[in-house]
Amino acid sequence: MTSATEHTFAPPVMEARRWLDGVDFPPERPLINVSQAAPVDLPPAEMRAAMADIIVNEPQAHLYGPVLGLPDLRAEVASQWSVAYGASITSKQVAITSGCNQAFAAAISAIAQAGDEVLLPTPWYFNHKMWLDMAGVQAVALPTNAALLPDPEVARRLITKRTRAISLVTPNNPAGAEYPAALVLAFFKLAQETGIKLIVDETYRDFHSQTGAPHPLFQQADWDQTLIHLYSFSKAFRLTGHRVGAMITSPELMAEAEKFLDTVAICPSQMGQFSALWGLQNLTEWLAGERNEILARRAAIETNMPQLTAQGWILKGCGAYFAYVEHPFAMASDKLAQELVKEAGVLALPGTMFTPSDDPNGARHLRIAFANIDADGIAELFTRLAALRFSLAPSS
């Protein structure tokens, strides 16, 4: 007998942290940790002050709330998303979840059962793969092109009678690629035509390089019969520890997701929800500054890349919190990532954590999550990587 959890792998970020055990990082060369895509800075001071007031003066913050979330927060999301996407979204089409990972788990539980299939572009977000594994749902790898973008026609050929959804992440984790609006729309039309769902995880939407709506999906007729939109407040307002996410789809599907949500958490964190609501209503200008900083760090990655390009590295994708790079060394990325800790004082995740075990592309790539290092830190990171002296991979 095996359990559901035995069908998947150990949490990758936790595995990577164990590589730090027994390694000393001298003061003149501290660890550069680019392994996890999560802000480590606290929420802004004005938000923390508001949160303190909520703790003292808002009784509901300490009690169970509705399974699908705080009504005022659902209404605020519906209103702001309607403006942002030029659409008409109602609060009945919005649920608040305990983070975006839970939103994905709820969505899959509402549309699929063991033996079904979901298409995931590779490299994929490992937590999505892990949940599908544990749910007994087959993750069907959808290859991406040189720009790390999936092709709807390739996806069409992979759809079977057991396919329940295509799941996209844009801006992408781990690749950093921003999916063009026309491409996202093409996937929506494919899903609509074939009667499956399109899951679009926009956790990093607030750091998209494009201004305005990143896609027109909410403007499509009967969009909620096909689209399941996922979002996280963790990155936008640095609320990672408070676990607040969102799902937008049809009320009918929401009723199915509610069954899952009620059994795993009863309700999302009330404190986190009141905080997210305050952030939406008060931190628009602050969030714009956060976006500008992330875009500046993305620019720093591109500015510093030539010193690695000269040694055979290739920048495959760069956007939101991530750069996805192809390395030139003979060793596979899972081994290389561990060597980087000792040889360069750098903790990054290998491409093998984002690909099927039989996909050779995983061994050639590393993910760099740059949200927690500034331009100077990025320059130092690239200097350390440029100084590496390992055996090079044979030229293809």
N, C-alpha and C positions, 0 to 999 in steps of 0.2 A: 504494500500500500504506500502511496505517496500523497503528500498534501498539495494543495493548490500552490503554496509558496515554493515548493520544490521544483516547480516547472519553470522557474525563472532564476536570474542571476542575483548576486548580492548587490546592494546599492553602490553604484560606481563611485560617487563622491566619498562615501565612507571608506571604500577600498583604497582610494587614492590617499586619503589622510593617513592611512596606516603606513604608507611609504615614508612618512616623516619620522617614524619611530627610530630612535637611536642615531639620528642625523643631527649634527651640530651646525648652526648657521652663525658664523662670526658677525659681530656688530658691523664690520666694514662691508659685509656682503649678506644682508638679511634675506630671508626667504621671500621670493616673489611668487605669490599664490594667485594663479590665474586658472584655478580648477573649477570654481563654482560660480554660477551666474546669479549672484545675490549681493545686493548692496550691504555693506557692513556698517555704514554710517547710520546714525540714529535719524528718526524723522525730524523735520525742522523744529526748532524750539517752540514756535508758535503752535504747531500741531501738538507737541507734547504737553503744552500748557492746556490746550483744549481737552486733551485726553484726561489730564488730571482732573479737570472740572467735571468731565463726564463721569469719572469714577465716583466722585463725591456727590454729584447732584442729579445723576440720571439713574433712578432705581432699575429701569428696564435693562441697563447694561449688565446687571448681575443675575438676570433671570432667563429662563428658557424663552426663546422667541419663536416665530413661525418657522416651519421647516424650510420654506423657500426664501426666507430672508426678511429683513426689516422692510416694511412697506415703503417707508420714505426713501430708503436707499434704492429699492427697485424702481421707484418712480423717477428718482434723480438719474439713474443709469438710462432709463428709457428716454427721458427728456434730452440728456446730453448726447447720447448716441444718435438720436433722431436728428439733432442739429449737425453733428459731426459727419454723418453719412448721408445727409439730405434725404432722410427716410421718415417713416412713421412707425415707431416702435412703441408698444404699450407695456405697462408694468406687468401685465399678465404674461408677457413673453420673456420676462426676466426672472432669473433665480439667482440668489446669492449663495455661494458655496464656501466651504472651508479650504480656500485656495483653488488654483486652477487645476492642479492634479486631481482634486476631488471632482471638479466639474467634468473632467475627461472620463473618470471612472463612472460617474453617474450617467453620462451620455451613453457610454458603451453598454452599461447595464440596462438602459432603457431601450436599446435598439438591437442588441445581439445576445446570443447564448452560445454555450460551448459548441464548437464545430463550425461556427460562422467564421467569416474572414473580414479583415479590414486592411486596406492598402495604406502603407506608410512609406513615404519617400525616404530613400537612404542618402546620406546618413540620417538616422532617425533620432528623435528625442527618446532617451533610454527609458524614462519613466512610463511613456506611452507603451513601449514594447513590454515592459515588465507587467503592466496591468493587463494587457491582452493575454500574456502568458498565463497569468494567474486566473483569468476568467475563462481559460480554455478556448479563446478566440485566436485564430491563426493570423499572425501579422504577415502580410504578403509584401515583400520588399518591392518597392517601385523605384527603379534606378533613376538617377538624375544625370544631367549632361555636364559638360565641362564647367558651366557656370553654376552647377549645383541646383538646377531647376528641373522639376519633373515635367514629363510630356503627357498631356491628356490622352493622346492616341496610344501611347504605350500603356497607360492605365486602362484604357478601354479593353485592350487585349487580355488584361489580367483579371477583369471582372467575370465572376462566375455566378451561378445561382445561389451561392452561399455568401457572396459579398454583401456586407451591410453598410459600409461607409468607406470613403476616402478621407484621410486625416492629413491636413496641412498645418504647418507652423510657419507664420510669416509676420515680421522678420524671423528668419529661421534660427532655431536652436537644434543642432550645433553649428550650422554652416554660415550663419550671418547673412545669407541671401535674402533679399527683399523680393518677394514674388510680384511681378508686374500685375497691374489690375486686370489686363486682358487675359492673362494666364489664370488668375483666380476665377474670373468669370467663366472661362472655358471649362474649368473643373466643375463649377456650379452647374453649367448646362449639361455636362456629361452625367453628373449625379442625378439631376432632374430627369433626364431622358431615360436613364436606366433604373430609376425608382429606388436609389440608395440615398444615404445621407452624405452631406459634405460637412465635415468638422473642420473649422478654421480656428486655430489657437492663435490669438493675437496678444499674448502676454507682453510682447515687446513693442506693441503698437505705438506707444508714446515716444519711442525713440527712432521712429521711421525717418529716413532722410527726406521723404516727400512730405510736403505740407498738404493739408486737405485730406479727403477720404482716400484711403489706400485701395479701395475697391468699391464696385457698385452693387454688391450682393443684396444689401437691404432695400435697394430700389426695385428689385425684380419682383414680378407678380408671384404671389404665393411663396415668397422667399422662406417663410418659416416652416413650410412643408419639406424643405430640402436642407436648409442651413442650420447648423448648430455652431454658434459662435461662442468661443471661450475667451476669458480675460482674467487678469490677475491685478490686484491692487498692490501686491508686494513690491514690485519694482517702481511703480509710479510714486508711491508715498513712503517707501522704505518700511512697509508694514509686514516684513517677512515673517516675524514671529507671531503675528496676529491672525494669519491664515484667512485671508478674504479674497475670494474670486467671484466670477460671475459666469452664467450661461444664459444665452439668448436663443430661443427657439419657439416652437409652437406650444400653446397651452396644453394641448393633448399630450405631447411628449414630456412636457414639464410634469404632468400628473404621474407619469411612469417614473421619471427621475426622482420625484418626491418620495416614492417608496424606498428607494435606495438611500437617499439622504437622511430620511428619518431613522433608519436602522443603524447607520454608521456614526452619526453625530447629533441627531435630533434637531439641532439648529446650528448655523454658523456662529462663530464667536460674536456675541453681542457687542463687546468692547471694540472689536475690530471693525464691525459694521458701522457703529456710530463714528468711529475714526475715519473710515473711508468716506462716509457721507460728508463729514466736515472737510475732508481734503477736497472732494469734488466741488464743494461750494466755496472754498476759500484759497485753494493753492494753484489756480490756473497759471498765474504768472510765475510762481516758483517752479512749477513743473516744466514750463517752457525753458527756464534756465537750466534745469537738469538735462533736458533734451539737448540743448546747445553744448553742454559739457560732454555728453556722450558722443555727439557728432565731432567735437574737437578731438576726442581720444581716437575715434575712428580715423580721422585725418592724420593723427600722429602715427598710427599703425601703417598707413599708406606711405607716409613720409620716410619712415625708418625701414621700410621693407627692402629697398634696393641693396642694402648691405647683406641681406640674406639671399636675395635673388642672385647676386653674384656668385654665391656658393651652391646654387642649385635648388634653393627653396622656392616654392611657388605659393603665392597667396591665391587661394581658390575662392574664398568668400569673405566678406567683411561688412558687418552691419549690426545695428543695435548693440548688444553686449559682446559680440563674438567675432573672432577671426578664425578661419579654418585654413590651415596651411599644410602643404605637402612637403615632407622633409626629404633630404637627399641621401640618407644613411642606409647602410645595408641591413641594420637591425630593424625588427618590426616595432611599430609605435608603442605597443604595450611594454616592451623592454626598454625602448628609448625613454619613455616617460619616467620610468623608475630611475634610469641613469641620470636624467636631467636634475633630479632632486640632489643627487650626490655631486655631480660634476658642475652644475651651474646654479644650484640653489633655486631651482624653478619647479613649481608644481603645476603641471598641465595635464589634461586628460587625453588619452590616446584615441585615435579614430576607431580602434577595435571596440570601444565601448558604445559606439553609435552605429554599428553595422552588423549584419549577420556573420556568424562565425566562418562561413565559407566565402565571404566577400573579401578579396585581396586588397581592396581599396582601403579598408580600415587600417591595415598595417602601414600604410604610406602617409597617414595624416595625424595631425594634432589639433585639438581645439584650444584656443586661447580666449578665456573670458576676461575681457579687459576693463570691465566696469569699475573695478576697485583699484586700478593703478592710473595715475595721471600721466601727462605727457612725458615728464621726467622718468617716471617708472617704466613707461613703454620704451623709452630710449635705452634705459639700462637693461631691460629684458632683451632687446634685440642685440645689444652689445654682448651679452652673455651667450646668446644663441650663436652669434657669429664666431665666437671664440671656441666653439665645440670642435673637437678633432676626433671623429669616429670614422670607421671605414665607410666609404661611399658606396651607394648602390650602383650596380652596373648600369651603364646607359642603355636605354631601351631602343 
